[in-house]
């Protein structure tokens, strides 16, 4: 008897929206030719999640590629799940940072927007102010879901003490050499998906 393990293609977030399980990470992909090939290959392989960030310096290139895919009916916008991230120098004006990402990506909304790190590169990190601004993006429909990246238990506990909209994701690095069991257990307990990347 042969058994096959069939993995779900999407996972349900705590706001009832769904996110594709597997996505294309675009960190360090800035060459347009390489990025175009990577995204087209991913779409052809049925990837529907593309992950980028302001600090990756590739949102404008990704926007051009996506625009071409949409115009040529290769894929529809609503079939894709696009994630971007708020960089450490942009905490004072979250709305402007998000709108800049949207403009570069040539999109009307993001499916997921994350606070990239729980630190500021220009001053004190005020999580409450930043998160309140992130929640406003959901209310204004600039983003469908919000979350965090690289957060530990201390920052997540603080966030959960005041948030109105709970983070749907904590994107962290984990793999056999860095299992991160404690933070993964904490997130599971609080219905926050540990979306992982492998560096």
Secondary structure, 3 states (H helix, E strand, C coil): CCCCCCCCCEEECCCCCEEECCCEECCCCCCHHHHHHHHHHHHHCCCCEEECCHHHCCHHHHHHHHHHHHHCCCCCHHHCEEEEEECCCCHHHHHHHHHHHHHHHCCCCEEEEEECCCCCCCCCCCHHHHHHHHHHHHHCCCEEEEEEECCCHHHHHHHHCCCCCCCCEEEEECECCECCHHHHHHHHHCCCEEEEECC
